[in-house]
Amino acid sequence: MVNYYQCENCHVIFLNPQPSLATLEQQYTQKELLQTGPASAWFTHNKFYLKELSRERLRDVLRYKGHGDLLDVGCGMGDFCGVAREAGFNVFGTEFSDVYADQTKKTVGITEIYIGRLQEINFASKQFDVISLWHVLEHLPDPLETLACLRKLVRKGGIVVIEVPNVDRKRKRPMYLSDLEDYPIDRLEHLFYYSGLALKNTCTKAGFKIVNLNFIDAHQPAKNMFKHLLRKIKRPFKQMVYMGRPNKGFSALRIVLTVSSKDVL
């Protein structure tokens, strides 16, 4: 039986009980991951539209940092790593799954990928100008511990960019109830659920300073140019429709964080 609860202080929604680390390791390191997991859809999309999603994310990063060492935590299939390298960043990645890491090395040529949980990786005092987590934090069983680790890894003047699903979005099934109802505990992917307030509270508690928080649409890649252009047209219109109540209208949250120079460890 899976239950979910909401913290009265920070407003984060979380599953209880949660999968053990052993269960998560089995889930994310199985050899069939690319054929049966969420990444299997990656192979069905046109690579142009996949890159467009990553370019949109990169444009937001470039507003704050235009060069330097970039660490993509949970780099998945490597799409963001690829566009960041094309933009001139020195790119590194981390992956809990060696299956994903091998695919990234093969498809985009990023070789410097650390394998394992972020807290257990030996970075040898290396720090980064940009650290990104694209739909990763909600999968982790230890978000505060992860954020504390990120504070040690970000360089003075650097930024951390995190994107997560928006639990407040108005859905037919609110709060990802479909996840909770349809999957047993060893198949669940999202372990924590964030509203804008919950995400700000979590990051502040971890010692970060919030530079910006945006409500955005994080959709699947378009299937063709017509759908791609249609989404571009709909985006500003949707911004106007949901002005003043973005928590109900947008599917994801993107937060940019920094730490003061005296806080950089």
Backbone bond lengths (Angstrom), bond angles and torsions (degrees), N, CA, C in turn:
res aa  C-N    CA-C-N  psi(-1)  N-CA   C-N-CA  omega(-1)  CA-C   N-CA-C  phi
1 M - - - 1.464 - - 1.526 109.43 -
2 V 1.325 117.45 125.99 1.454 122.90 179.55 1.523 109.33 -105.79
3 N 1.323 116.84 129.70 1.455 122.28 175.95 1.523 109.47 -120.55
4 Y 1.303 116.91 156.18 1.454 119.14 172.24 1.520 109.15 -127.53
5 Y 1.338 114.32 146.08 1.459 122.19 -175.64 1.520 109.12 -130.88
6 Q 1.319 115.49 161.09 1.452 120.48 176.79 1.518 109.64 -121.88
7 C 1.328 115.27 128.37 1.465 120.66 178.13 1.531 109.17 -67.77
8 E 1.323 117.34 129.90 1.461 121.25 -178.48 1.521 112.25 -70.16
9 N 1.326 117.00 -23.80 1.465 120.76 -178.00 1.527 112.84 -87.87
10 C 1.331 116.88 -53.10 1.466 119.66 -174.54 1.530 113.04 -99.12
11 H 1.348 117.57 -13.46 1.463 123.57 177.36 1.526 114.37 72.99
12 V 1.325 117.57 10.82 1.458 120.57 174.84 1.524 109.23 -72.26
13 I 1.324 116.63 138.24 1.460 121.91 174.53 1.523 107.93 -98.15
14 F 1.322 116.79 135.48 1.467 119.45 -176.30 1.519 110.22 -142.23
15 L 1.314 115.44 155.28 1.456 122.00 178.54 1.521 110.41 -84.72
16 N 1.319 115.04 146.03 1.456 120.75 175.79 1.529 108.50 -150.90
17 P 1.355 117.58 120.26 1.467 127.00 1.97 1.526 111.67 -76.09
18 Q 1.325 115.40 164.39 1.446 121.26 176.71 1.521 110.17 -106.89
19 P 1.331 116.92 157.84 1.464 119.40 177.37 1.524 110.45 -62.10
20 S 1.306 116.69 147.29 1.459 120.99 175.90 1.526 109.35 -72.79
21 L 1.332 116.47 162.87 1.461 120.20 177.36 1.521 110.84 -60.58
22 A 1.324 116.12 -34.74 1.464 120.18 178.73 1.530 110.32 -63.71
23 T 1.338 116.91 -40.45 1.463 121.06 178.53 1.524 110.66 -66.30
24 L 1.335 116.56 -42.73 1.457 120.14 178.91 1.521 111.26 -64.61
25 E 1.311 116.29 -40.67 1.463 119.96 179.41 1.528 110.51 -62.28
26 Q 1.322 115.89 -42.51 1.462 119.99 178.21 1.527 110.55 -63.74
27 Q 1.325 116.32 -40.51 1.460 121.53 -177.57 1.518 111.84 -65.49
28 Y 1.350 117.24 -40.04 1.451 120.59 -172.71 1.526 114.09 -97.84
29 T 1.312 118.46 -0.42 1.464 119.71 -179.63 1.524 112.75 -120.82
30 Q 1.324 117.70 2.95 1.462 119.51 179.17 1.522 110.23 -63.84
31 K 1.321 116.58 143.57 1.456 121.80 -176.55 1.519 112.56 -64.28
32 E 1.353 117.19 -26.07 1.459 121.17 -177.47 1.526 112.44 -85.68
33 L 1.333 117.87 9.15 1.461 122.30 -172.78 1.528 112.22 -55.64
34 L 1.325 116.99 -42.12 1.458 120.54 -176.79 1.525 112.59 -71.99
35 Q 1.312 117.18 -19.94 1.462 120.26 -179.87 1.530 112.56 -95.29
36 T 1.340 117.25 -29.20 1.460 120.09 -172.76 1.529 113.64 -115.98
37 G 1.332 118.41 -20.24 1.457 121.17 -176.18 1.520 112.00 -85.37
38 P 1.357 116.61 -177.78 1.467 121.15 179.54 1.525 112.89 -57.26
39 A 1.339 116.31 -28.78 1.461 119.34 -178.09 1.515 113.05 -67.87
40 S 1.338 117.19 -15.07 1.463 119.45 -179.23 1.524 111.50 -59.87
41 A 1.354 117.04 -29.73 1.468 120.94 178.92 1.519 111.82 -67.82
42 W 1.340 117.02 -23.15 1.469 122.07 -179.35 1.518 111.22 -56.70
43 F 1.317 116.83 -37.02 1.454 120.86 -175.66 1.528 112.53 -73.72
44 T 1.332 117.46 -15.06 1.468 120.59 -177.73 1.521 112.27 -92.22
45 H 1.344 118.08 -9.23 1.461 120.50 -175.79 1.524 111.42 -96.36
46 N 1.319 115.52 147.14 1.447 121.64 172.84 1.524 108.80 -65.03
47 K 1.325 117.04 131.54 1.465 120.87 -174.11 1.528 112.52 -64.44
48 F 1.345 117.93 -25.22 1.462 120.41 177.55 1.521 110.80 -61.07
49 Y 1.342 116.98 -45.46 1.455 120.87 -176.84 1.525 111.23 -73.74
50 L 1.330 116.83 -30.28 1.461 119.73 173.71 1.525 109.94 -63.35
51 K 1.333 116.65 -43.80 1.463 120.30 179.48 1.518 111.58 -66.09
52 E 1.338 116.88 -33.42 1.457 120.28 178.95 1.530 111.51 -61.04
53 L 1.329 116.89 -39.24 1.466 120.24 177.25 1.520 110.64 -62.01
54 S 1.317 116.39 -43.63 1.466 120.41 -179.37 1.519 111.36 -69.99
55 R 1.331 116.99 -35.27 1.469 119.92 178.11 1.520 110.95 -64.35
56 E 1.327 116.81 -38.24 1.464 120.00 178.10 1.526 110.17 -61.87
57 R 1.314 117.26 -41.85 1.456 121.07 177.60 1.529 110.37 -65.82
58 L 1.319 116.11 -41.00 1.464 119.76 -179.28 1.521 111.17 -63.98
59 R 1.338 117.50 -37.84 1.471 119.68 178.87 1.516 111.09 -58.95
60 D 1.322 117.76 -35.81 1.455 120.69 177.24 1.526 110.75 -68.85
61 V 1.320 117.60 -38.84 1.468 121.19 177.41 1.521 110.15 -62.86
62 L 1.330 116.69 -42.47 1.465 121.35 -175.65 1.524 112.94 -66.24
63 R 1.307 117.60 -15.99 1.467 120.45 174.97 1.530 110.74 -65.20
64 Y 1.317 116.62 -24.55 1.469 120.98 -173.74 1.531 113.32 -117.23
65 K 1.326 117.07 -27.74 1.455 119.78 -177.17 1.524 108.61 -151.25
66 G 1.340 115.61 124.23 1.456 119.43 -173.30 1.502 116.17 -104.73
67 H 1.327 117.21 -4.45 1.467 119.06 -178.08 1.524 108.59 -162.81
68 G 1.320 115.83 175.00 1.463 120.80 176.08 1.514 112.85 115.20
69 D 1.315 115.16 -164.27 1.460 122.37 -179.82 1.523 109.56 -89.23
70 L 1.324 116.12 127.97 1.461 121.64 -177.41 1.523 109.34 -120.64
71 L 1.331 115.50 130.06 1.461 122.00 176.73 1.521 108.70 -112.78
72 D 1.331 116.83 118.59 1.459 121.52 176.79 1.529 107.88 -100.46
73 V 1.320 115.81 107.74 1.465 121.59 -177.15 1.526 109.10 -82.28
74 G 1.324 116.21 126.42 1.459 120.17 -175.39 1.514 110.09 69.67
75 C 1.328 116.86 55.36 1.465 121.33 -168.79 1.519 113.67 -71.82
76 G 1.330 118.11 -7.48 1.458 120.54 173.36 1.509 113.22 58.04
77 M 1.330 116.28 -124.68 1.461 121.64 -177.73 1.522 112.48 -87.04
78 G 1.330 117.19 0.32 1.458 120.76 170.90 1.506 116.80 88.53
79 D 1.340 118.58 10.16 1.469 119.76 -176.57 1.524 112.34 -61.99
80 F 1.346 116.84 -46.10 1.462 118.97 -179.45 1.523 110.69 -68.62
81 C 1.311 118.03 -37.17 1.468 121.25 176.19 1.524 110.62 -56.26
82 G 1.326 115.60 -41.45 1.459 119.88 -177.84 1.516 113.02 -64.92
83 V 1.334 118.26 -47.37 1.467 120.23 -177.97 1.523 110.93 -71.79
84 A 1.345 118.07 -31.64 1.466 120.83 177.79 1.519 110.30 -66.76
85 R 1.313 116.71 -38.93 1.471 119.54 177.75 1.522 110.59 -67.27
86 E 1.340 117.03 -39.81 1.464 120.49 177.11 1.527 111.25 -60.58
87 A 1.343 116.85 -30.16 1.472 121.49 -179.69 1.525 111.93 -81.49
88 G 1.325 117.86 -4.62 1.462 120.70 175.70 1.517 116.29 106.73
89 F 1.329 117.97 0.77 1.461 120.29 177.43 1.532 110.62 -75.02
90 N 1.335 115.18 149.04 1.456 120.76 167.31 1.527 106.62 -84.00
91 V 1.312 117.83 112.17 1.454 121.42 -165.71 1.520 112.54 -104.34
92 F 1.329 114.02 134.10 1.459 122.95 174.05 1.533 106.96 -128.92
93 G 1.307 116.05 158.99 1.455 119.43 178.90 1.507 111.64 -141.29
94 T 1.333 116.23 161.63 1.463 121.20 170.21 1.525 107.70 -127.79
95 E 1.313 115.43 149.45 1.455 120.83 176.91 1.519 109.76 -149.89
96 F 1.300 115.65 131.90 1.459 121.22 172.70 1.522 109.47 -70.92
97 S 1.333 115.31 -26.88 1.462 121.95 -175.79 1.520 110.99 -102.76
98 D 1.314 117.35 119.32 1.458 120.28 175.01 1.523 110.96 -68.98
99 V 1.337 117.19 -22.36 1.469 121.11 176.73 1.523 109.82 -65.01
100 Y 1.342 117.11 -48.04 1.460 121.07 177.46 1.531 110.48 -64.56
101 A 1.312 116.89 -42.63 1.464 120.83 -178.10 1.527 111.45 -60.18
102 D 1.322 116.83 -43.36 1.466 120.61 178.66 1.521 110.95 -63.46
103 Q 1.336 116.44 -37.21 1.458 120.32 179.19 1.529 110.70 -67.56
104 T 1.342 116.83 -39.71 1.464 120.87 178.01 1.521 110.81 -62.73
105 K 1.311 116.24 -45.27 1.471 119.83 178.70 1.527 111.03 -59.98
106 K 1.317 116.16 -36.58 1.459 121.11 -176.90 1.523 111.82 -75.36
107 T 1.329 117.72 -40.93 1.465 120.82 -171.16 1.523 113.83 -88.11
108 V 1.339 118.25 -37.33 1.475 119.45 -177.27 1.522 113.31 -119.07
109 G 1.320 117.53 -2.01 1.455 120.50 173.26 1.514 115.54 75.45
110 I 1.330 118.22 15.08 1.470 121.12 175.79 1.530 107.66 -80.84
111 T 1.315 116.54 114.81 1.466 119.71 -174.65 1.522 113.12 -97.78
112 E 1.342 117.00 -22.83 1.463 119.56 -175.74 1.526 109.87 -89.42
113 I 1.318 115.31 78.50 1.460 122.17 -179.65 1.523 108.20 -120.43
114 Y 1.325 115.25 122.07 1.459 121.52 178.38 1.530 109.02 -85.08
115 I 1.308 117.12 134.93 1.450 121.92 -178.03 1.522 110.01 -104.43
116 G 1.341 116.05 133.08 1.458 120.62 175.46 1.517 112.55 124.12
117 R 1.322 116.17 -178.54 1.458 121.64 175.87 1.521 108.87 -68.75
118 L 1.314 115.46 142.60 1.463 120.99 -175.81 1.527 111.15 -54.29
119 Q 1.346 116.16 -41.77 1.463 120.90 -176.28 1.528 112.79 -67.16
120 E 1.315 117.36 -19.26 1.460 120.68 -174.97 1.526 112.93 -103.71
121 I 1.334 116.43 -0.97 1.467 120.11 -178.58 1.521 109.92 -84.76
122 N 1.308 117.00 136.13 1.461 122.90 177.19 1.526 109.13 -90.94
123 F 1.340 117.17 101.33 1.450 121.66 179.56 1.528 112.33 -87.68
124 A 1.317 116.95 -2.13 1.472 122.04 175.78 1.526 111.44 53.34
125 S 1.320 116.87 49.94 1.470 125.47 177.10 1.535 113.58 65.07
126 K 1.318 118.12 10.54 1.466 120.62 177.56 1.522 109.96 -71.96
127 Q 1.342 116.39 142.57 1.458 122.54 175.70 1.522 109.88 -127.35
128 F 1.345 115.53 166.01 1.458 120.60 -171.54 1.521 110.90 -132.09
129 D 1.336 115.20 150.94 1.461 120.93 178.56 1.523 111.49 -81.19
130 V 1.329 116.04 -32.13 1.471 122.37 178.26 1.514 108.41 -134.50
131 I 1.335 115.69 132.60 1.462 121.07 171.84 1.522 106.92 -125.52
132 S 1.315 116.87 127.73 1.457 120.78 -177.80 1.521 111.01 -121.91
133 L 1.338 114.65 144.83 1.465 122.31 174.49 1.528 107.05 -135.41
134 W 1.321 116.86 101.20 1.456 122.23 -178.04 1.522 109.41 -97.32
135 H 1.321 116.33 103.01 1.467 122.58 -179.80 1.526 110.83 54.17
136 V 1.321 113.67 52.62 1.472 121.91 179.95 1.521 110.94 -120.14
137 L 1.341 117.30 -42.61 1.461 121.01 -171.23 1.523 112.43 -57.84
138 E 1.341 117.41 -35.64 1.467 120.66 -177.97 1.534 112.37 -70.62
139 H 1.324 116.91 -13.43 1.469 120.88 179.66 1.530 112.49 -90.76
140 L 1.330 116.82 -11.70 1.465 120.51 -170.56 1.522 111.80 -92.47
141 P 1.335 117.74 139.10 1.462 120.73 -179.17 1.525 113.88 -79.32
142 D 1.340 116.40 -5.42 1.474 120.58 -174.18 1.527 110.70 -139.24
143 P 1.344 119.34 64.01 1.465 120.74 -174.21 1.523 114.45 -61.04
144 L 1.334 118.63 -41.02 1.466 119.82 -179.44 1.525 111.16 -66.93
145 E 1.313 116.85 -40.06 1.466 120.66 177.15 1.527 110.39 -64.18
146 T 1.319 116.06 -38.54 1.466 120.40 177.47 1.521 111.01 -64.71
147 L 1.331 117.31 -45.12 1.459 120.93 179.92 1.528 111.52 -63.94
148 A 1.320 117.15 -37.74 1.467 120.47 176.77 1.521 110.51 -62.26
149 C 1.324 115.93 -37.77 1.460 120.86 177.62 1.529 110.92 -66.39
150 L 1.326 116.33 -38.81 1.465 120.62 179.56 1.520 111.27 -63.66
151 R 1.319 117.46 -35.64 1.477 120.85 178.81 1.522 111.20 -61.04
152 K 1.318 116.74 -32.89 1.463 120.64 178.32 1.530 112.00 -75.83
153 L 1.322 115.85 -24.52 1.460 119.84 -173.83 1.524 113.44 -93.49
154 V 1.349 118.06 -17.75 1.460 119.76 -177.66 1.522 109.85 -83.71
155 R 1.309 116.05 134.73 1.456 122.88 -178.26 1.533 110.51 -77.82
156 K 1.294 116.95 158.04 1.463 121.83 176.48 1.532 109.14 -54.60
157 G 1.326 116.41 127.07 1.459 121.00 -178.20 1.512 113.95 83.21
158 G 1.330 117.12 0.77 1.452 120.94 -178.92 1.522 112.40 -85.62
159 I 1.327 115.77 175.78 1.462 121.22 -179.10 1.530 110.63 -131.41
160 V 1.323 114.50 154.93 1.455 122.47 170.73 1.527 106.82 -119.41
161 V 1.335 117.24 127.78 1.467 122.16 -179.21 1.526 108.06 -116.67
162 I 1.322 115.70 124.76 1.465 121.11 -177.48 1.526 109.28 -126.46
163 E 1.337 115.54 133.07 1.452 120.35 173.45 1.521 109.16 -123.59
164 V 1.335 115.89 131.79 1.465 121.88 179.70 1.528 108.87 -137.87
165 P 1.336 118.17 159.96 1.470 120.06 173.93 1.526 111.18 -63.19
166 N 1.311 115.92 147.93 1.464 122.59 179.05 1.521 109.52 -93.10
167 V 1.313 117.18 108.80 1.461 120.65 -175.95 1.521 112.61 -70.02
168 D 1.331 117.18 -18.92 1.463 121.07 -178.18 1.520 113.59 -83.61
169 R 1.312 116.95 -5.60 1.458 117.71 -178.10 1.523 110.12 -61.02
170 K 1.327 115.29 139.67 1.461 120.34 -179.48 1.524 109.94 -71.69
171 R 1.323 116.53 111.37 1.446 122.38 -178.75 1.523 110.69 -123.25
172 K 1.327 115.25 163.42 1.458 118.73 171.87 1.526 109.17 -65.11
173 R 1.322 115.61 -35.28 1.460 121.18 175.49 1.528 107.72 -118.17
174 P 1.295 119.03 96.19 1.470 120.87 -175.07 1.519 112.14 -65.80
175 M 1.322 114.60 153.78 1.466 122.28 173.35 1.523 112.48 59.27
176 Y 1.342 116.04 33.86 1.465 119.30 178.00 1.523 111.88 54.65
177 L 1.326 117.30 36.99 1.464 120.20 179.28 1.528 111.02 -56.42
178 S 1.343 116.56 -27.52 1.455 118.29 178.68 1.521 110.35 -62.28
179 D 1.344 117.01 -36.81 1.469 120.03 175.64 1.519 110.41 -60.33
180 L 1.332 115.55 -45.71 1.454 120.07 -173.25 1.524 111.81 -73.15
181 E 1.320 116.05 -33.01 1.456 119.17 -175.73 1.524 113.25 -83.38
182 D 1.320 117.02 -32.77 1.454 120.00 -167.66 1.527 114.90 -97.77
183 Y 1.324 117.97 -12.60 1.452 119.21 -173.69 1.526 111.46 -124.00
184 P 1.338 117.00 139.87 1.465 119.94 172.55 1.522 110.14 -71.49
185 I 1.313 116.78 167.72 1.466 121.79 -173.54 1.528 112.53 -59.12
186 D 1.329 118.25 -31.44 1.459 119.00 -178.09 1.523 112.65 -82.58
187 R 1.362 118.17 1.86 1.446 121.33 176.91 1.529 112.21 -114.58
188 L 1.310 117.69 -6.31 1.462 120.37 -177.86 1.522 110.64 -66.73
189 E 1.315 116.33 141.59 1.456 120.91 179.08 1.528 111.38 -107.31
190 H 1.335 117.22 -46.58 1.455 120.41 -178.07 1.523 109.49 -88.36
191 L 1.324 115.55 118.86 1.466 121.32 -177.22 1.517 111.53 -100.66
192 F 1.340 116.96 -23.99 1.466 123.02 178.18 1.526 108.40 -131.64
193 Y 1.354 115.58 149.59 1.456 122.07 -176.19 1.530 108.14 -130.27
194 Y 1.357 115.96 129.43 1.460 120.58 -171.06 1.518 112.25 -120.13
195 S 1.315 114.84 133.06 1.465 121.87 162.50 1.525 106.51 -92.75
196 G 1.339 116.52 175.13 1.460 118.69 177.32 1.517 111.45 -59.85
197 L 1.339 117.16 -43.81 1.459 121.63 179.38 1.525 110.83 -63.95
198 A 1.318 116.90 -43.28 1.460 120.37 -178.38 1.533 111.36 -64.46
199 L 1.324 115.93 -40.08 1.464 119.20 -179.93 1.520 111.13 -66.80
200 K 1.332 116.98 -42.75 1.469 120.02 177.41 1.523 110.92 -62.33
201 N 1.317 116.75 -43.43 1.464 120.24 179.86 1.522 111.52 -61.93
202 T 1.325 116.78 -42.45 1.460 121.29 -178.55 1.521 111.08 -64.42
203 C 1.322 116.53 -46.07 1.467 120.31 -177.71 1.526 111.18 -69.02
204 T 1.315 117.28 -37.60 1.469 120.61 177.55 1.526 110.62 -65.73
205 K 1.325 116.09 -41.21 1.466 120.36 178.94 1.517 111.23 -62.14
206 A 1.329 116.72 -30.97 1.465 120.96 179.31 1.521 112.67 -80.51
207 G 1.327 117.08 -2.86 1.463 120.27 175.18 1.513 115.24 99.79
208 F 1.315 118.26 8.76 1.456 120.84 179.84 1.520 111.69 -88.66
209 K 1.321 114.87 157.02 1.460 121.89 170.49 1.522 108.22 -105.14
210 I 1.323 116.58 134.71 1.462 121.49 -175.71 1.523 109.57 -87.24
211 V 1.337 115.60 121.13 1.455 121.76 177.15 1.521 110.43 -87.87
212 N 1.345 116.07 -42.36 1.463 119.73 -178.02 1.526 109.32 -161.42
213 L 1.329 115.96 148.16 1.459 122.39 173.38 1.516 108.06 -134.09
214 N 1.334 116.25 122.18 1.463 121.44 180.00 1.524 110.35 -119.01
215 F 1.326 115.68 144.52 1.454 122.10 168.88 1.527 106.77 -95.57
216 I 1.320 117.70 125.62 1.462 121.50 -173.96 1.519 109.95 -135.96
217 D 1.315 115.20 173.84 1.459 120.95 171.92 1.527 108.53 -103.34
218 A 1.294 115.85 122.61 1.465 121.30 175.58 1.518 106.98 -111.52
219 H 1.318 116.17 90.59 1.455 120.65 -172.99 1.526 110.97 -105.58
220 Q 1.311 115.25 169.02 1.448 120.54 173.28 1.529 109.13 -66.96
221 P 1.337 117.89 152.83 1.469 119.48 177.56 1.524 111.51 -58.75
222 A 1.321 116.14 146.37 1.458 120.58 176.96 1.523 110.25 -65.09
223 K 1.317 115.73 153.99 1.458 120.73 179.18 1.527 112.15 -86.89
224 N 1.338 116.98 -24.24 1.462 119.98 -177.96 1.531 109.42 -155.51
225 M 1.328 115.74 174.55 1.463 121.04 -176.00 1.520 111.93 -63.30
226 F 1.340 118.02 -37.08 1.458 120.22 -179.94 1.523 110.97 -60.31
227 K 1.338 117.66 -48.70 1.464 120.65 179.60 1.522 110.78 -66.74
228 H 1.317 116.73 -33.77 1.462 120.94 178.43 1.530 110.48 -62.82
229 L 1.340 116.57 -47.02 1.466 120.50 -179.94 1.526 111.45 -69.38
230 L 1.331 116.61 -36.20 1.454 120.24 179.12 1.524 110.83 -61.11
231 R 1.322 117.22 -40.97 1.461 120.73 178.83 1.514 111.27 -65.05
232 K 1.334 116.82 -36.96 1.460 120.11 177.73 1.530 111.56 -64.81
233 I 1.340 115.82 -35.27 1.460 120.32 178.23 1.523 110.75 -71.94
234 K 1.326 116.50 -40.72 1.464 121.23 -176.52 1.528 112.57 -70.87
235 R 1.346 116.82 -26.64 1.463 119.58 -172.61 1.523 113.18 -59.54
236 P 1.359 119.97 -54.00 1.482 118.30 179.12 1.519 112.95 -65.15
237 F 1.346 117.16 -33.36 1.458 120.05 177.56 1.522 110.47 -62.65
238 K 1.339 116.22 -41.90 1.455 119.80 -179.97 1.529 110.83 -66.05
239 Q 1.332 116.63 -35.82 1.460 119.98 177.68 1.527 110.56 -58.89
240 M 1.342 117.10 -39.28 1.461 120.62 -179.87 1.531 111.11 -72.38
241 V 1.327 116.20 -41.53 1.469 120.33 -177.47 1.519 110.77 -61.48
242 Y 1.346 115.79 -41.56 1.457 119.28 -175.05 1.535 113.36 -100.49
243 M 1.321 116.54 16.20 1.459 120.01 177.87 1.532 109.85 -58.50
244 G 1.316 115.98 127.05 1.457 120.80 179.91 1.516 113.61 92.87
245 R 1.320 117.97 -14.99 1.461 120.09 176.85 1.538 110.23 -141.68
246 P 1.340 117.09 52.25 1.466 121.15 -175.75 1.523 113.46 -65.50
247 N 1.337 116.67 -22.94 1.460 118.79 -179.21 1.525 111.50 -63.69
248 K 1.331 118.14 -22.51 1.458 121.06 -179.21 1.526 112.28 -93.47
249 G 1.326 117.55 -18.55 1.459 118.53 -169.32 1.509 116.95 -106.65
250 F 1.327 118.06 -17.57 1.458 119.34 -170.88 1.521 111.46 -117.70
251 S 1.324 114.48 144.52 1.467 120.16 -167.84 1.523 114.07 -83.56
252 A 1.339 118.06 -13.25 1.461 118.90 -175.65 1.521 111.41 -146.01
253 L 1.321 114.46 163.24 1.462 123.75 177.27 1.514 108.12 -119.12
254 R 1.318 116.46 137.69 1.466 120.40 176.09 1.522 107.72 -128.09
255 I 1.309 115.94 119.79 1.465 121.29 -176.16 1.524 109.68 -119.35
256 V 1.326 115.64 138.48 1.467 122.31 176.70 1.508 107.76 -111.61
257 L 1.331 115.68 128.93 1.461 122.56 -173.43 1.518 111.18 -124.51
258 T 1.331 114.42 155.66 1.463 120.55 172.57 1.520 107.22 -149.41
259 V 1.317 114.59 172.78 1.479 120.53 173.88 1.522 107.16 -130.69
260 S 1.323 116.01 152.05 1.454 119.57 177.63 1.531 109.19 -71.01
261 S 1.316 116.26 159.40 1.466 120.22 -177.16 1.516 112.21 -58.38
262 K 1.319 117.48 -35.43 1.458 119.81 -178.74 1.527 111.85 -73.13
263 D 1.362 116.26 -18.71 1.460 120.11 -179.70 1.507 113.07 -90.81
264 V 1.346 118.41 -15.27 1.449 119.95 -179.77 1.505 109.80 -68.66
265 L 1.309 116.13 123.95 1.471 121.09 -173.76 1.519 111.19 -90.09
